[in-house]
Amino acid sequence: MESETAILALAALAQSTRLDVFRLLVKHEPDGLAAGDIAKALAVPQNTMSSHLSILSRAGLVSAQRFSRSIVYRADVDAMRSLIAFLVRDCCDGHPELCSLEEALRGNACCAPTPKSHQRRKQP
């Protein structure tokens, strides 16, 4: 990951609503959530939510897919892994395993890596 990409992602997450959106979407992996459901869950007007989702999308942290009249958003967990790896790459003089980062995350283990060809389950 390049510094500019990391800065864009961190800037996108440096706003409380966008951070809440990303955390909500991570909770709903791998299915994602429709934009309207995200707005309702966070009590944010839909037009405002659209702006936040657009910023997260441009930063590469979420992806969108249209299903009929809904746009379903998903967190890009692989992008977040890359960002975290970028941030801790030089931890403990280039030995991140010494920093016990895996232990810190063990209680909050994230989803397994998703292949790029991930197919979303059909809506009922």
N, CA, C and O atoms as CSV, one atom per row, in Angstrom:
chain,resi,resn,atom,element,x,y,z
A,1,MET,N,N,0.848,-1.173,0.000
A,1,MET,CA,C,0.000,0.000,0.000
A,1,MET,C,C,0.893,1.234,0.000
A,1,MET,O,O,1.911,1.283,0.690
A,2,GLU,N,N,0.503,2.201,-0.763
A,2,GLU,CA,C,1.214,3.475,-0.841
A,2,GLU,C,C,0.737,4.412,0.262
A,2,GLU,O,O,-0.386,4.283,0.749
A,3,SER,N,N,1.576,5.337,0.649
A,3,SER,CA,C,1.218,6.307,1.686
A,3,SER,C,C,-0.041,7.085,1.331
A,3,SER,O,O,-0.899,7.297,2.188
A,4,GLU,N,N,-0.160,7.513,0.080
A,4,GLU,CA,C,-1.330,8.304,-0.330
A,4,GLU,C,C,-2.632,7.510,-0.168
A,4,GLU,O,O,-3.653,8.070,0.232
A,5,THR,N,N,-2.598,6.222,-0.474
A,5,THR,CA,C,-3.777,5.370,-0.317
A,5,THR,C,C,-4.130,5.254,1.159
A,5,THR,O,O,-5.304,5.326,1.525
A,6,ALA,N,N,-3.132,5.075,2.001
A,6,ALA,CA,C,-3.360,4.978,3.441
A,6,ALA,C,C,-3.934,6.281,3.986
A,6,ALA,O,O,-4.853,6.263,4.806
A,7,ILE,N,N,-3.403,7.399,3.537
A,7,ILE,CA,C,-3.890,8.701,3.997
A,7,ILE,C,C,-5.348,8.907,3.600
A,7,ILE,O,O,-6.140,9.414,4.395
A,8,LEU,N,N,-5.706,8.523,2.389
A,8,LEU,CA,C,-7.089,8.643,1.927
A,8,LEU,C,C,-8.019,7.796,2.790
A,8,LEU,O,O,-9.092,8.255,3.182
A,9,ALA,N,N,-7.613,6.561,3.089
A,9,ALA,CA,C,-8.435,5.672,3.916
A,9,ALA,C,C,-8.564,6.209,5.336
A,9,ALA,O,O,-9.659,6.230,5.899
A,10,LEU,N,N,-7.456,6.641,5.911
A,10,LEU,CA,C,-7.501,7.165,7.273
A,10,LEU,C,C,-8.323,8.449,7.353
A,10,LEU,O,O,-9.049,8.664,8.324
A,11,ALA,N,N,-8.212,9.289,6.348
A,11,ALA,CA,C,-9.009,10.519,6.324
A,11,ALA,C,C,-10.499,10.198,6.240
A,11,ALA,O,O,-11.317,10.866,6.871
A,12,ALA,N,N,-10.848,9.179,5.464
A,12,ALA,CA,C,-12.255,8.785,5.348
A,12,ALA,C,C,-12.792,8.299,6.692
A,12,ALA,O,O,-13.941,8.569,7.041
A,13,LEU,N,N,-11.969,7.591,7.431
A,13,LEU,CA,C,-12.396,7.040,8.719
A,13,LEU,C,C,-12.289,8.047,9.866
A,13,LEU,O,O,-12.745,7.770,10.975
A,14,ALA,N,N,-11.697,9.196,9.610
A,14,ALA,CA,C,-11.488,10.201,10.649
A,14,ALA,C,C,-12.711,11.093,10.848
A,14,ALA,O,O,-12.579,12.270,11.185
A,15,GLN,N,N,-13.869,10.543,10.643
A,15,GLN,CA,C,-15.133,11.252,10.838
A,15,GLN,C,C,-16.079,10.247,11.499
A,15,GLN,O,O,-16.173,9.106,11.045
A,16,SER,N,N,-16.757,10.638,12.529
A,16,SER,CA,C,-17.497,9.683,13.361
A,16,SER,C,C,-18.564,8.887,12.609
A,16,SER,O,O,-18.685,7.681,12.826
A,17,THR,N,N,-19.331,9.518,11.743
A,17,THR,CA,C,-20.374,8.788,11.016
A,17,THR,C,C,-19.756,7.765,10.079
A,17,THR,O,O,-20.222,6.628,10.005
A,18,ARG,N,N,-18.706,8.160,9.363
A,18,ARG,CA,C,-18.073,7.208,8.438
A,18,ARG,C,C,-17.426,6.050,9.180
A,18,ARG,O,O,-17.468,4.913,8.711
A,19,LEU,N,N,-16.833,6.324,10.323
A,19,LEU,CA,C,-16.279,5.244,11.134
A,19,LEU,C,C,-17.392,4.302,11.588
A,19,LEU,O,O,-17.231,3.082,11.555
A,20,ASP,N,N,-18.519,4.870,12.013
A,20,ASP,CA,C,-19.670,4.051,12.415
A,20,ASP,C,C,-20.192,3.216,11.242
A,20,ASP,O,O,-20.555,2.054,11.423
A,21,VAL,N,N,-20.232,3.803,10.047
A,21,VAL,CA,C,-20.686,3.078,8.858
A,21,VAL,C,C,-19.768,1.895,8.587
A,21,VAL,O,O,-20.234,0.778,8.365
A,22,PHE,N,N,-18.475,2.140,8.605
A,22,PHE,CA,C,-17.542,1.059,8.323
A,22,PHE,C,C,-17.674,-0.058,9.353
A,22,PHE,O,O,-17.705,-1.233,8.988
A,23,ARG,N,N,-17.751,0.288,10.614
A,23,ARG,CA,C,-17.892,-0.723,11.668
A,23,ARG,C,C,-19.202,-1.484,11.534
A,23,ARG,O,O,-19.240,-2.690,11.779
A,24,LEU,N,N,-20.274,-0.805,11.151
A,24,LEU,CA,C,-21.557,-1.470,10.933
A,24,LEU,C,C,-21.461,-2.449,9.764
A,24,LEU,O,O,-21.963,-3.571,9.842
A,25,LEU,N,N,-20.822,-2.023,8.693
A,25,LEU,CA,C,-20.690,-2.897,7.530
A,25,LEU,C,C,-19.816,-4.112,7.828
A,25,LEU,O,O,-20.083,-5.202,7.321
A,26,VAL,N,N,-18.791,-3.941,8.632
A,26,VAL,CA,C,-17.955,-5.081,9.014
A,26,VAL,C,C,-18.795,-6.107,9.778
A,26,VAL,O,O,-18.631,-7.312,9.590
A,27,LYS,N,N,-19.684,-5.628,10.630
A,27,LYS,CA,C,-20.558,-6.533,11.388
A,27,LYS,C,C,-21.485,-7.316,10.467
A,27,LYS,O,O,-21.911,-8.419,10.810
A,28,HIS,N,N,-21.799,-6.760,9.310
A,28,HIS,CA,C,-22.755,-7.390,8.395
A,28,HIS,C,C,-22.081,-8.099,7.216
A,28,HIS,O,O,-22.723,-8.371,6.201
A,29,GLU,N,N,-20.799,-8.391,7.353
A,29,GLU,CA,C,-20.117,-9.170,6.320
A,29,GLU,C,C,-20.589,-10.614,6.400
A,29,GLU,O,O,-20.841,-11.087,7.508
A,30,PRO,N,N,-20.722,-11.335,5.316
A,30,PRO,CA,C,-20.372,-10.941,3.957
A,30,PRO,C,C,-21.541,-10.380,3.159
A,30,PRO,O,O,-21.372,-10.030,1.991
A,31,ASP,N,N,-22.719,-10.288,3.762
A,31,ASP,CA,C,-23.907,-9.892,3.002
A,31,ASP,C,C,-24.019,-8.410,2.723
A,31,ASP,O,O,-24.589,-8.020,1.704
A,32,GLY,N,N,-23.491,-7.575,3.599
A,32,GLY,CA,C,-23.602,-6.143,3.408
A,32,GLY,C,C,-24.962,-5.625,3.816
A,32,GLY,O,O,-25.794,-6.371,4.331
A,33,LEU,N,N,-25.184,-4.347,3.586
A,33,LEU,CA,C,-26.446,-3.686,3.915
A,33,LEU,C,C,-26.826,-2.711,2.818
A,33,LEU,O,O,-25.971,-2.110,2.169
A,34,ALA,N,N,-28.111,-2.569,2.629
A,34,ALA,CA,C,-28.622,-1.572,1.688
A,34,ALA,C,C,-28.393,-0.179,2.274
A,34,ALA,O,O,-28.402,0.003,3.491
A,35,ALA,N,N,-28.190,0.784,1.406
A,35,ALA,CA,C,-27.905,2.154,1.836
A,35,ALA,C,C,-28.983,2.685,2.778
A,35,ALA,O,O,-28.665,3.326,3.779
A,36,GLY,N,N,-30.231,2.430,2.473
A,36,GLY,CA,C,-31.325,2.902,3.331
A,36,GLY,C,C,-31.286,2.285,4.716
A,36,GLY,O,O,-31.597,2.948,5.705
A,37,ASP,N,N,-30.903,1.012,4.791
A,37,ASP,CA,C,-30.796,0.336,6.089
A,37,ASP,C,C,-29.654,0.908,6.914
A,37,ASP,O,O,-29.755,1.014,8.136
A,38,ILE,N,N,-28.569,1.276,6.244
A,38,ILE,CA,C,-27.442,1.887,6.947
A,38,ILE,C,C,-27.882,3.232,7.522
A,38,ILE,O,O,-27.606,3.540,8.681
A,39,ALA,N,N,-28.569,4.029,6.703
A,39,ALA,CA,C,-29.038,5.341,7.147
A,39,ALA,C,C,-29.983,5.206,8.341
A,39,ALA,O,O,-29.880,5.968,9.303
A,40,LYS,N,N,-30.905,4.236,8.284
A,40,LYS,CA,C,-31.834,4.024,9.397
A,40,LYS,C,C,-31.098,3.584,10.651
A,40,LYS,O,O,-31.359,4.103,11.737
A,41,ALA,N,N,-30.193,2.645,10.515
A,41,ALA,CA,C,-29.478,2.105,11.676
A,41,ALA,C,C,-28.683,3.180,12.403
A,41,ALA,O,O,-28.536,3.132,13.624
A,42,LEU,N,N,-28.172,4.147,11.653
A,42,LEU,CA,C,-27.346,5.194,12.250
A,42,LEU,C,C,-28.088,6.520,12.413
A,42,LEU,O,O,-27.501,7.518,12.831
A,43,ALA,N,N,-29.387,6.524,12.080
A,43,ALA,CA,C,-30.223,7.719,12.203
A,43,ALA,C,C,-29.600,8.919,11.494
A,43,ALA,O,O,-29.460,10.001,12.063
A,44,VAL,N,N,-29.231,8.693,10.232
A,44,VAL,CA,C,-28.622,9.736,9.406
A,44,VAL,C,C,-29.511,9.906,8.166
A,44,VAL,O,O,-29.927,8.907,7.579
A,45,PRO,N,N,-29.812,11.140,7.757
A,45,PRO,CA,C,-30.616,11.327,6.545
A,45,PRO,C,C,-29.964,10.633,5.343
A,45,PRO,O,O,-28.740,10.573,5.231
A,46,GLN,N,N,-30.811,10.111,4.447
A,46,GLN,CA,C,-30.293,9.329,3.325
A,46,GLN,C,C,-29.354,10.122,2.421
A,46,GLN,O,O,-28.367,9.570,1.934
A,47,ASN,N,N,-29.633,11.386,2.189
A,47,ASN,CA,C,-28.742,12.157,1.312
A,47,ASN,C,C,-27.381,12.382,1.974
A,47,ASN,O,O,-26.353,12.378,1.296
A,48,THR,N,N,-27.372,12.574,3.278
A,48,THR,CA,C,-26.114,12.708,4.004
A,48,THR,C,C,-25.352,11.386,3.987
A,48,THR,O,O,-24.136,11.358,3.800
A,49,MET,N,N,-26.086,10.291,4.185
A,49,MET,CA,C,-25.466,8.965,4.169
A,49,MET,C,C,-24.852,8.683,2.803
A,49,MET,O,O,-23.784,8.077,2.717
A,50,SER,N,N,-25.505,9.107,1.758
A,50,SER,CA,C,-24.982,8.917,0.411
A,50,SER,C,C,-23.606,9.558,0.264
A,50,SER,O,O,-22.710,8.978,-0.350
A,51,SER,N,N,-23.437,10.749,0.825
A,51,SER,CA,C,-22.143,11.438,0.772
A,51,SER,C,C,-21.079,10.657,1.538
A,51,SER,O,O,-19.956,10.492,1.062
A,52,HIS,N,N,-21.440,10.180,2.723
A,52,HIS,CA,C,-20.493,9.407,3.525
A,52,HIS,C,C,-20.086,8.119,2.809
A,52,HIS,O,O,-18.907,7.766,2.784
A,53,LEU,N,N,-21.047,7.429,2.236
A,53,LEU,CA,C,-20.761,6.180,1.522
A,53,LEU,C,C,-19.884,6.434,0.304
A,53,LEU,O,O,-19.021,5.621,-0.028
A,54,SER,N,N,-20.104,7.542,-0.346
A,54,SER,CA,C,-19.294,7.914,-1.507
A,54,SER,C,C,-17.835,8.143,-1.107
A,54,SER,O,O,-16.922,7.707,-1.808
A,55,ILE,N,N,-17.623,8.813,-0.003
A,55,ILE,CA,C,-16.259,9.066,0.479
A,55,ILE,C,C,-15.574,7.752,0.850
A,55,ILE,O,O,-14.410,7.541,0.510
A,56,LEU,N,N,-16.292,6.871,1.545
A,56,LEU,CA,C,-15.721,5.569,1.911
A,56,LEU,C,C,-15.420,4.732,0.677
A,56,LEU,O,O,-14.430,4.002,0.638
A,57,SER,N,N,-16.269,4.841,-0.318
A,57,SER,CA,C,-16.065,4.098,-1.561
A,57,SER,C,C,-14.834,4.605,-2.307
A,57,SER,O,O,-14.020,3.808,-2.774
A,58,ARG,N,N,-14.692,5.931,-2.422
A,58,ARG,CA,C,-13.518,6.510,-3.083
A,58,ARG,C,C,-12.221,6.155,-2.361
A,58,ARG,O,O,-11.161,6.054,-2.980
A,59,ALA,N,N,-12.317,5.968,-1.052
A,59,ALA,CA,C,-11.140,5.596,-0.263
A,59,ALA,C,C,-10.843,4.098,-0.371
A,59,ALA,O,O,-9.836,3.624,0.155
A,60,GLY,N,N,-11.713,3.359,-1.048
A,60,GLY,CA,C,-11.489,1.929,-1.239
A,60,GLY,C,C,-11.870,1.075,-0.046
A,60,GLY,O,O,-11.470,-0.086,0.040
A,61,LEU,N,N,-12.640,1.636,0.876
A,61,LEU,CA,C,-13.005,0.901,2.084
A,61,LEU,C,C,-14.336,0.180,1.983
A,61,LEU,O,O,-14.599,-0.746,2.750
A,62,VAL,N,N,-15.178,0.594,1.045
A,62,VAL,CA,C,-16.452,-0.101,0.827
A,62,VAL,C,C,-16.674,-0.287,-0.669
A,62,VAL,O,O,-16.136,0.446,-1.498
A,63,SER,N,N,-17.474,-1.281,-0.980
A,63,SER,CA,C,-17.870,-1.498,-2.369
A,63,SER,C,C,-19.391,-1.491,-2.420
A,63,SER,O,O,-20.060,-1.732,-1.415
A,64,ALA,N,N,-19.918,-1.216,-3.591
A,64,ALA,CA,C,-21.364,-1.133,-3.769
A,64,ALA,C,C,-21.787,-2.003,-4.931
A,64,ALA,O,O,-21.077,-2.137,-5.928
A,65,GLN,N,N,-22.956,-2.590,-4.782
A,65,GLN,CA,C,-23.508,-3.404,-5.858
A,65,GLN,C,C,-25.016,-3.159,-5.911
A,65,GLN,O,O,-25.708,-3.198,-4.894
A,66,ARG,N,N,-25.498,-2.907,-7.121
A,66,ARG,CA,C,-26.926,-2.628,-7.287
A,66,ARG,C,C,-27.701,-3.934,-7.409
A,66,ARG,O,O,-27.321,-4.828,-8.165
A,67,PHE,N,N,-28.791,-4.031,-6.656
A,67,PHE,CA,C,-29.727,-5.134,-6.734
A,67,PHE,C,C,-31.106,-4.518,-6.867
A,67,PHE,O,O,-31.672,-4.006,-5.901
A,68,SER,N,N,-31.638,-4.574,-8.079
A,68,SER,CA,C,-32.950,-3.986,-8.347
A,68,SER,C,C,-32.892,-2.496,-8.003
A,68,SER,O,O,-32.117,-1.755,-8.608
A,69,ARG,N,N,-33.703,-2.049,-7.039
A,69,ARG,CA,C,-33.717,-0.637,-6.683
A,69,ARG,C,C,-32.810,-0.312,-5.505
A,69,ARG,O,O,-32.700,0.851,-5.114
A,70,SER,N,N,-32.164,-1.310,-4.941
A,70,SER,CA,C,-31.292,-1.094,-3.785
A,70,SER,C,C,-29.823,-1.127,-4.182
A,70,SER,O,O,-29.425,-1.827,-5.113
A,71,ILE,N,N,-29.045,-0.366,-3.464
A,71,ILE,CA,C,-27.593,-0.455,-3.578
A,71,ILE,C,C,-27.106,-1.031,-2.257
A,71,ILE,O,O,-27.325,-0.457,-1.191
A,72,VAL,N,N,-26.440,-2.179,-2.350
A,72,VAL,CA,C,-25.944,-2.865,-1.167
A,72,VAL,C,C,-24.459,-2.559,-1.034
A,72,VAL,O,O,-23.688,-2.705,-1.983
A,73,TYR,N,N,-24.076,-2.133,0.160
A,73,TYR,CA,C,-22.691,-1.786,0.452
A,73,TYR,C,C,-22.064,-2.866,1.318
A,73,TYR,O,O,-22.707,-3.438,2.198
A,74,ARG,N,N,-20.795,-3.129,1.047
A,74,ARG,CA,C,-20.016,-4.093,1.817
A,74,ARG,C,C,-18.700,-3.451,2.210
A,74,ARG,O,O,-18.123,-2.672,1.451
A,75,ALA,N,N,-18.232,-3.784,3.402
A,75,ALA,CA,C,-16.904,-3.341,3.833
A,75,ALA,C,C,-15.875,-4.128,3.040
A,75,ALA,O,O,-16.046,-5.323,2.800
A,76,ASP,N,N,-14.817,-3.460,2.638
A,76,ASP,CA,C,-13.723,-4.148,1.968
A,76,ASP,C,C,-12.713,-4.535,3.046
A,76,ASP,O,O,-11.795,-3.781,3.369
A,77,VAL,N,N,-12.912,-5.730,3.589
A,77,VAL,CA,C,-12.092,-6.212,4.697
A,77,VAL,C,C,-10.637,-6.359,4.259
A,77,VAL,O,O,-9.724,-6.106,5.044
A,78,ASP,N,N,-10.420,-6.764,3.017
A,78,ASP,CA,C,-9.048,-6.897,2.519
A,78,ASP,C,C,-8.336,-5.544,2.489
A,78,ASP,O,O,-7.144,-5.463,2.785
A,79,ALA,N,N,-9.059,-4.491,2.136
A,79,ALA,CA,C,-8.468,-3.144,2.134
A,79,ALA,C,C,-8.090,-2.734,3.549
A,79,ALA,O,O,-7.043,-2.121,3.760
A,80,MET,N,N,-8.935,-3.069,4.520
A,80,MET,CA,C,-8.628,-2.728,5.908
A,80,MET,C,C,-7.424,-3.524,6.391
A,80,MET,O,O,-6.579,-2.994,7.112
A,81,ARG,N,N,-7.340,-4.792,6.001
A,81,ARG,CA,C,-6.163,-5.592,6.367
A,81,ARG,C,C,-4.890,-4.962,5.796
A,81,ARG,O,O,-3.865,-4.893,6.474
A,82,SER,N,N,-4.966,-4.511,4.559
A,82,SER,CA,C,-3.805,-3.873,3.930
A,82,SER,C,C,-3.415,-2.592,4.660
A,82,SER,O,O,-2.231,-2.310,4.843
A,83,LEU,N,N,-4.412,-1.824,5.073
A,83,LEU,CA,C,-4.147,-0.592,5.808
A,83,LEU,C,C,-3.473,-0.903,7.145
A,83,LEU,O,O,-2.492,-0.256,7.513
A,84,ILE,N,N,-3.992,-1.880,7.859
A,84,ILE,CA,C,-3.410,-2.244,9.148
A,84,ILE,C,C,-1.985,-2.760,8.952
A,84,ILE,O,O,-1.081,-2.410,9.711
A,85,ALA,N,N,-1.795,-3.592,7.933
A,85,ALA,CA,C,-0.450,-4.102,7.648
A,85,ALA,C,C,0.506,-2.951,7.340
A,85,ALA,O,O,1.652,-2.957,7.789
A,86,PHE,N,N,0.043,-1.973,6.581
A,86,PHE,CA,C,0.860,-0.800,6.261
A,86,PHE,C,C,1.257,-0.054,7.531
A,86,PHE,O,O,2.402,0.374,7.681
A,87,LEU,N,N,0.294,0.095,8.446
A,87,LEU,CA,C,0.544,0.848,9.672
A,87,LEU,C,C,1.525,0.157,10.610
A,87,LEU,O,O,2.277,0.824,11.321
A,88,VAL,N,N,1.524,-1.169,10.620
A,88,VAL,CA,C,2.361,-1.894,11.585
A,88,VAL,C,C,3.555,-2.592,10.936
A,88,VAL,O,O,4.272,-3.337,11.604
A,89,ARG,N,N,3.770,-2.363,9.668
A,89,ARG,CA,C,4.848,-3.044,8.944
A,89,ARG,C,C,6.193,-2.930,9.660
A,89,ARG,O,O,6.943,-3.904,9.712
A,90,ASP,N,N,6.503,-1.783,10.199
A,90,ASP,CA,C,7.806,-1.565,10.828
A,90,ASP,C,C,7.768,-1.729,12.342
A,90,ASP,O,O,8.723,-1.380,13.035
A,91,CYS,N,N,6.664,-2.261,12.849
A,91,CYS,CA,C,6.523,-2.478,14.291
A,91,CYS,C,C,7.674,-3.339,14.800
A,91,CYS,O,O,8.066,-4.309,14.150
A,92,CYS,N,N,8.198,-2.990,15.936
A,92,CYS,CA,C,9.286,-3.750,16.570
A,92,CYS,C,C,10.445,-3.956,15.608
A,92,CYS,O,O,10.985,-5.056,15.492
A,93,ASP,N,N,10.816,-2.894,14.928
A,93,ASP,CA,C,11.955,-2.919,14.012
A,93,ASP,C,C,11.782,-3.952,12.898
A,93,ASP,O,O,12.711,-4.682,12.552
A,94,GLY,N,N,10.563,-3.990,12.346
A,94,GLY,CA,C,10.312,-4.891,11.215
A,94,GLY,C,C,9.890,-6.290,11.613
A,94,GLY,O,O,9.875,-7.186,10.770
A,95,HIS,N,N,9.548,-6.502,12.862
A,95,HIS,CA,C,9.099,-7.810,13.344
A,95,HIS,C,C,7.752,-7.654,14.039
A,95,HIS,O,O,7.680,-7.726,15.265
A,96,PRO,N,N,6.671,-7.441,13.264
A,96,PRO,CA,C,5.364,-7.169,13.874
A,96,PRO,C,C,4.866,-8.304,14.762
A,96,PRO,O,O,4.043,-8.069,15.647
A,97,GLU,N,N,5.346,-9.531,14.548
A,97,GLU,CA,C,4.910,-10.648,15.397
A,97,GLU,C,C,5.312,-10.428,16.855
A,97,GLU,O,O,4.697,-11.001,17.753
A,98,LEU,N,N,6.340,-9.604,17.106
A,98,LEU,CA,C,6.787,-9.315,18.459
A,98,LEU,C,C,5.873,-8.321,19.177
A,98,LEU,O,O,5.936,-8.186,20.399
A,99,CYS,N,N,5.035,-7.634,18.426
A,99,CYS,CA,C,4.162,-6.608,19.007
A,99,CYS,C,C,2.868,-7.182,19.565
A,99,CYS,O,O,2.051,-6.437,20.105
A,100,SER,N,N,2.665,-8.487,19.448
A,100,SER,CA,C,1.472,-9.174,19.968
A,100,SER,C,C,0.184,-8.626,19.370
A,100,SER,O,O,-0.842,-8.587,20.050
A,101,LEU,N,N,0.221,-8.202,18.111
A,101,LEU,CA,C,-0.984,-7.668,17.485
A,101,LEU,C,C,-2.044,-8.745,17.300
A,101,LEU,O,O,-3.237,-8.469,17.433
A,102,GLU,N,N,-1.626,-9.963,16.996
A,102,GLU,CA,C,-2.601,-11.044,16.837
A,102,GLU,C,C,-3.328,-11.295,18.148
A,102,GLU,O,O,-4.536,-11.528,18.144
A,103,GLU,N,N,-2.618,-11.253,19.267
A,103,GLU,CA,C,-3.248,-11.438,20.570
A,103,GLU,C,C,-4.270,-10.337,20.833
A,103,GLU,O,O,-5.352,-10.601,21.356
A,104,ALA,N,N,-3.930,-9.125,20.476
A,104,ALA,CA,C,-4.834,-8.000,20.701
A,104,ALA,C,C,-6.130,-8.165,19.912
A,104,ALA,O,O,-7.192,-7.747,20.372
A,105,LEU,N,N,-6.051,-8.768,18.735
A,105,LEU,CA,C,-7.227,-8.926,17.887
A,105,LEU,C,C,-7.956,-10.248,18.110
A,105,LEU,O,O,-9.085,-10.411,17.648
A,106,ARG,N,N,-7.338,-11.182,18.800
A,106,ARG,CA,C,-7.896,-12.523,18.930
A,106,ARG,C,C,-9.329,-12.509,19.436
A,106,ARG,O,O,-10.158,-13.267,18.932
A,107,GLY,N,N,-9.640,-11.686,20.398
A,107,GLY,CA,C,-10.997,-11.622,20.926
A,107,GLY,C,C,-11.987,-11.003,19.964
A,107,GLY,O,O,-13.196,-11.156,20.143
A,108,ASN,N,N,-11.507,-10.314,18.955
A,108,ASN,CA,C,-12.370,-9.650,17.980
A,108,ASN,C,C,-12.017,-10.094,16.576
A,108,ASN,O,O,-11.960,-9.280,15.655
A,109,ALA,N,N,-11.779,-11.400,16.412
A,109,ALA,CA,C,-11.341,-11.914,15.116
A,109,ALA,C,C,-12.294,-11.486,14.012
A,109,ALA,O,O,-13.516,-11.506,14.163
A,110,CYS,N,N,-11.695,-11.104,12.908
A,110,CYS,CA,C,-12.459,-10.640,11.752
A,110,CYS,C,C,-12.730,-11.798,10.809
A,110,CYS,O,O,-12.289,-12.925,11.033
A,111,CYS,N,N,-13.449,-11.501,9.775
A,111,CYS,CA,C,-13.783,-12.496,8.763
A,111,CYS,C,C,-12.527,-13.021,8.083
A,111,CYS,O,O,-11.494,-12.352,8.056
A,112,ALA,N,N,-12.630,-14.209,7.541
A,112,ALA,CA,C,-11.534,-14.751,6.737
A,112,ALA,C,C,-11.401,-13.909,5.475
A,112,ALA,O,O,-12.368,-13.275,5.055
A,113,PRO,N,N,-10.209,-13.892,4.857
A,113,PRO,CA,C,-10.034,-13.118,3.625
A,113,PRO,C,C,-11.071,-13.528,2.585
A,113,PRO,O,O,-11.387,-14.708,2.431
A,114,THR,N,N,-11.590,-12.536,1.880
A,114,THR,CA,C,-12.595,-12.814,0.861
A,114,THR,C,C,-11.965,-12.815,-0.506
A,114,THR,O,O,-11.227,-11.890,-0.846
A,115,PRO,N,N,-12.241,-13.849,-1.313
A,115,PRO,CA,C,-11.705,-13.841,-2.673
A,115,PRO,C,C,-12.376,-12.741,-3.483
A,115,PRO,O,O,-13.526,-12.381,-3.229
A,116,LYS,N,N,-11.652,-12.216,-4.453
A,116,LYS,CA,C,-12.196,-11.135,-5.282
A,116,LYS,C,C,-13.445,-11.583,-6.038
A,116,LYS,O,O,-14.270,-10.752,-6.418
A,117,SER,N,N,-13.592,-12.892,-6.258
A,117,SER,CA,C,-14.741,-13.389,-7.003
A,117,SER,C,C,-15.913,-13.701,-6.070
A,117,SER,O,O,-16.818,-14.445,-6.451
A,118,HIS,N,N,-15.911,-13.139,-4.839
A,118,HIS,CA,C,-16.967,-13.392,-3.864
A,118,HIS,C,C,-18.330,-13.120,-4.495
A,118,HIS,O,O,-18.566,-12.047,-5.050
A,119,GLN,N,N,-19.201,-14.081,-4.406
A,119,GLN,CA,C,-20.553,-13.921,-4.910
A,119,GLN,C,C,-21.488,-13.676,-3.731
A,119,GLN,O,O,-21.524,-14.476,-2.796
A,120,ARG,N,N,-22.213,-12.624,-3.763
A,120,ARG,CA,C,-23.146,-12.281,-2.716
A,120,ARG,C,C,-24.339,-13.216,-2.785
A,120,ARG,O,O,-24.798,-13.586,-3.865
A,121,ARG,N,N,-24.840,-13.596,-1.596
A,121,ARG,CA,C,-26.023,-14.446,-1.566
A,121,ARG,C,C,-27.228,-13.682,-2.074
A,121,ARG,O,O,-27.322,-12.467,-1.903
A,122,LYS,N,N,-28.153,-14.401,-2.702
A,122,LYS,CA,C,-29.354,-13.753,-3.233
A,122,LYS,C,C,-30.254,-13.294,-2.108
A,122,LYS,O,O,-30.351,-13.941,-1.066
A,123,GLN,N,N,-30.905,-12.176,-2.331
A,123,GLN,CA,C,-31.851,-11.641,-1.370
A,123,GLN,C,C,-33.103,-12.502,-1.390
A,123,GLN,O,O,-33.503,-12.969,-2.456
A,124,PRO,N,N,-33.748,-12.729,-0.217
A,124,PRO,CA,C,-34.994,-13.519,-0.191
A,124,PRO,C,C,-36.121,-12.788,-0.857
A,124,PRO,O,O,-37.237,-13.303,-0.926
